[in-house]
Amino acid sequence: MSLPVGENIYAVPRQTSLIDYDTYKLIMTATGIPYKSIETCSMDLRNIDGMMKADERVILIEKARHYFSTHLRQVLSLGVKIKSVDHTNHSVTVNGEKFDYMIDATWGHFSPIQIETFFEPTLLLYFEAEEGLPAVTFVDGPLYSIYPTEEKTIYTLSSVPHTPLGRYRSIDEARSVRDNADKSLIEMKLDLMTQQALENVPNFRDQYKFLGPQLSIKTKPVGNSDDRSCYVGKSGRIFTVMSGKIDTIFFATERILSMIEADHGDVPRDVPSSLLTTIRAKATEIGISVR
Ligand SMILES: Cc1cc2nc3c(=O)[nH]c(=O)nc-3n(C[C@H](O)[C@H](O)[C@H](O)COP(=O)(O)OP(=O)(O)OC[C@H]3O[C@@H](n4cnc5c(N)ncnc54)[C@H](O)[C@@H]3O)c2cc1C
């Protein structure tokens, strides 16, 4: 459900990066992620201190949608609005149907997350260009990225300063900003993001033809650390997941399974343990009064 990106570049611009290429290389080496420094790539880039190639994959979203909706069709209900959730010590009843547990993976859109978060409406731009152009991420700091999608001739342009459309404590405010993004806002952002791309990709206007916007909302933890970790909260039989990045699904799965295991390790107060039953039986047998 993913494909390798043929040419995946991390480029450090000379003036606009917060760090120089040697420092970036040190950080990459420390992570243990394999990379190769390169002198040139198949795109004409300007004002670059240095660049590297690293393996990365692009997710085939439509294929994944099709795969999971086919394989899970017996247990999957799509497009169902959650109207009621009733919660007891033993079960969760969702829209009148009883379950052992509920996992809310809406990133705080439905039930609140147990850490302090804010909502950030976002705007990505889609462009059409020839097939096989590289993915280029300009690092590090308030920079941008040109990235292929599962459609061979469609690319996204995202920008650290221009993609966010604000920060909101309430989801309703964030939704309203996302839903009211109009032509003038998109044209203004297109201009800003194109200007930014032209700093390093002088042929950007000729190579990439604007197709349209993608509007969405990110949920992020409050703080300056740019934290993208995965958080799993639990309240009784309801889990809330804030997944960070897509690969953290594996972490969330482990956390949820271990929390469920811990639940089952707990001996409910109204059910005597086998040890307690044995002790009571023995006490009764020898005539000791027990509680
Ligand atoms: C601009 C942008 C760029 C990103 N880039 C990357 C990236 O490069 N790499 C990466 O790994 N991640 C990236 N992300 C994060 C990415 O969104 C997640 O990794 C991925 O979508 C997580 O999938 P998910 O299923 O956890 O959440 P989502 O895809 O957000 O799914 C949440 C679901 O909950 C549903 N929902 C919401 N409210 C309710 C409700 N009340 N009742 C029922 N359902 C509800 C929504 O309809 C949605 O389908 C990016 C996000 C944005 C916005």
The ligand as an SDF file (V2000), in Angstrom:
LIG
                    3D

 53 58  0  0  0  0  0  0  0  0999 V2000
   -1.6970   19.0750    5.8380 C   0  0  0  0  0  0  0  0  0  0  0  0
   -1.3730   17.7780    6.5130 C   0  0  0  0  0  0  0  0  0  0  0  0
   -0.2210   17.0940    6.1550 C   0  0  0  0  0  0  0  0  0  0  0  0
    0.0930   15.8920    6.7930 C   0  0  0  0  0  0  0  0  0  0  0  0
    1.2180   15.2270    6.4040 N   0  0  0  0  0  0  0  0  0  0  0  0
    1.5150   14.0400    6.9590 C   0  0  0  0  0  0  0  0  0  0  0  0
    2.6520   13.2830    6.5470 C   0  0  0  0  0  0  0  0  0  0  0  0
    3.3890   13.7000    5.6640 O   0  0  0  0  0  0  0  0  0  0  0  0
    2.8990   12.0930    7.1500 N   0  0  0  0  0  0  0  0  0  0  0  0
    2.0770   11.5970    8.0990 C   0  0  0  0  0  0  0  0  0  0  0  0
    2.3320   10.4980    8.5820 O   0  0  0  0  0  0  0  0  0  0  0  0
    1.0030   12.2750    8.5230 N   0  0  0  0  0  0  0  0  0  0  0  0
    0.7090   13.4850    7.9790 C   0  0  0  0  0  0  0  0  0  0  0  0
   -0.3890   14.1880    8.4040 N   0  0  0  0  0  0  0  0  0  0  0  0
   -1.1370   13.6750    9.5000 C   0  0  0  0  0  0  0  0  0  0  0  0
   -2.1570   12.7250    8.8810 C   0  0  0  0  0  0  0  0  0  0  0  0
   -3.3620   13.4160    8.8180 O   0  0  0  0  0  0  0  0  0  0  0  0
   -2.2230   11.4810    9.7020 C   0  0  0  0  0  0  0  0  0  0  0  0
   -0.9640   10.8130    9.7550 O   0  0  0  0  0  0  0  0  0  0  0  0
   -3.2610   10.4810    9.1980 C   0  0  0  0  0  0  0  0  0  0  0  0
   -4.3400   11.0540    8.5130 O   0  0  0  0  0  0  0  0  0  0  0  0
   -3.7510    9.8390   10.4520 C   0  0  0  0  0  0  0  0  0  0  0  0
   -4.8260    9.0170   10.1730 O   0  0  0  0  0  0  0  0  0  0  0  0
   -5.9490    8.8720   11.2520 P   0  0  0  0  0  0  0  0  0  0  0  0
   -6.8580    7.8080   10.7730 O   0  0  0  0  0  0  0  0  0  0  0  0
   -5.3340    8.7440   12.6110 O   0  0  0  0  0  0  0  0  0  0  0  0
   -6.6920   10.3060   11.2970 O   0  0  0  0  0  0  0  0  0  0  0  0
   -7.5930   11.0020   10.2030 P   0  0  0  0  0  0  0  0  0  0  0  0
   -7.1750   10.6170    8.8380 O   0  0  0  0  0  0  0  0  0  0  0  0
   -7.6210   12.4510   10.5700 O   0  0  0  0  0  0  0  0  0  0  0  0
   -9.0100   10.3550   10.4900 O   0  0  0  0  0  0  0  0  0  0  0  0
   -9.8650   10.7850   11.5210 C   0  0  0  0  0  0  0  0  0  0  0  0
  -11.2560   10.3720   11.1050 C   0  0  0  0  0  0  0  0  0  0  0  0
  -12.1670   10.6790   12.1540 O   0  0  0  0  0  0  0  0  0  0  0  0
  -13.3780   11.0580   11.5370 C   0  0  0  0  0  0  0  0  0  0  0  0
  -14.2140   11.8110   12.4940 N   0  0  0  0  0  0  0  0  0  0  0  0
  -14.0010   13.0590   12.9940 C   0  0  0  0  0  0  0  0  0  0  0  0
  -14.9980   13.4060   13.8510 N   0  0  0  0  0  0  0  0  0  0  0  0
  -15.8440   12.3490   13.9010 C   0  0  0  0  0  0  0  0  0  0  0  0
  -17.0600   12.0940   14.6120 C   0  0  0  0  0  0  0  0  0  0  0  0
  -17.5980   12.9810   15.4320 N   0  0  0  0  0  0  0  0  0  0  0  0
  -17.6650   10.8860   14.4490 N   0  0  0  0  0  0  0  0  0  0  0  0
  -17.1100    9.9610   13.6090 C   0  0  0  0  0  0  0  0  0  0  0  0
  -15.9710   10.1470   12.9190 N   0  0  0  0  0  0  0  0  0  0  0  0
  -15.3550   11.3260   13.0400 C   0  0  0  0  0  0  0  0  0  0  0  0
  -12.9540   11.8980   10.3620 C   0  0  0  0  0  0  0  0  0  0  0  0
  -13.9800   11.9580    9.4020 O   0  0  0  0  0  0  0  0  0  0  0  0
  -11.7550   11.1150    9.8600 C   0  0  0  0  0  0  0  0  0  0  0  0
  -12.1090   10.1550    8.8850 O   0  0  0  0  0  0  0  0  0  0  0  0
   -0.7450   15.3820    7.7870 C   0  0  0  0  0  0  0  0  0  0  0  0
   -1.9180   16.0840    8.1370 C   0  0  0  0  0  0  0  0  0  0  0  0
   -2.2290   17.2610    7.4970 C   0  0  0  0  0  0  0  0  0  0  0  0
   -3.5160   17.9770    7.8720 C   0  0  0  0  0  0  0  0  0  0  0  0
  1  2  1  0
  2  3  1  0
  2 52  2  0
  3  4  2  0
  4  5  1  0
  4 50  1  0
  5  6  2  0
  6  7  1  0
  6 13  1  0
  7  8  2  0
  7  9  1  0
  9 10  1  0
 10 11  2  0
 10 12  1  0
 12 13  2  0
 13 14  1  0
 14 15  1  0
 14 50  1  0
 15 16  1  0
 16 17  1  0
 16 18  1  0
 18 19  1  0
 18 20  1  0
 20 21  1  0
 20 22  1  0
 22 23  1  0
 23 24  1  0
 24 25  2  0
 24 26  1  0
 24 27  1  0
 27 28  1  0
 28 29  2  0
 28 30  1  0
 28 31  1  0
 31 32  1  0
 32 33  1  0
 33 34  1  0
 33 48  1  0
 34 35  1  0
 35 36  1  0
 35 46  1  0
 36 37  1  0
 36 45  1  0
 37 38  2  0
 38 39  1  0
 39 40  1  0
 39 45  2  0
 40 41  1  0
 40 42  2  0
 42 43  1  0
 43 44  2  0
 44 45  1  0
 46 47  1  0
 46 48  1  0
 48 49  1  0
 50 51  2  0
 51 52  1  0
 52 53  1  0
M  END
$$$$
